[in-house]
Amino acid sequence: MIRATRLQLGLPATATPHALRHSFASHLLNRGGDLRTIQELLGHANLSTTEAYTSLDAARLMDVYHGAHPRG
């Protein structure tokens, strides 16, 4: 179904279910989503899988660190 829709819309071959999951997770994380919640939404057993699956923005991580760490 995704392939047919992609062809109908003229989207590139990179528009796959995996790319949609990756985009979903990345957008949630970049908009302040909690990594544990994203892990649950994606159905990952290990948090490390979710961390690797999302595009982690170093600047965003540092902002979260500075806001949450007692000495940040």
JONORFEN-V338278 format. One record per residue. N is the residue number from 1. RES is the residue in one small letter. SS is DSSP state (h for helix, s for strand, l for the rest). Layout:
N;RES;SS / N;RES;SS
//
This chain:
1;m;l / 2;i;h / 3;r;h / 4;a;h / 5;t;h / 6;r;h / 7;l;h / 8;q;h / 9;l;h / 10;g;l / 11;l;l / 12;p;l / 13;a;l / 14;t;l / 15;a;l / 16;t;l / 17;p;h / 18;h;h / 19;a;h / 20;l;h / 21;r;h / 22;h;h / 23;s;h / 24;f;h / 25;a;h / 26;s;h / 27;h;h / 28;l;h / 29;l;h / 30;n;h / 31;r;l / 32;g;l / 33;g;l / 34;d;l / 35;l;h / 36;r;h / 37;t;h / 38;i;h / 39;q;h / 40;e;h / 41;l;h / 42;l;h / 43;g;l / 44;h;l / 45;a;l / 46;n;l / 47;l;h / 48;s;h / 49;t;h / 50;t;h / 51;e;h / 52;a;h / 53;y;h / 54;t;l / 55;s;l / 56;l;l / 57;d;l / 58;a;h / 59;a;h / 60;r;h / 61;l;h / 62;m;h / 63;d;h / 64;v;h / 65;y;h / 66;h;h / 67;g;h / 68;a;h / 69;h;l / 70;p;l / 71;r;l / 72;g;l
//
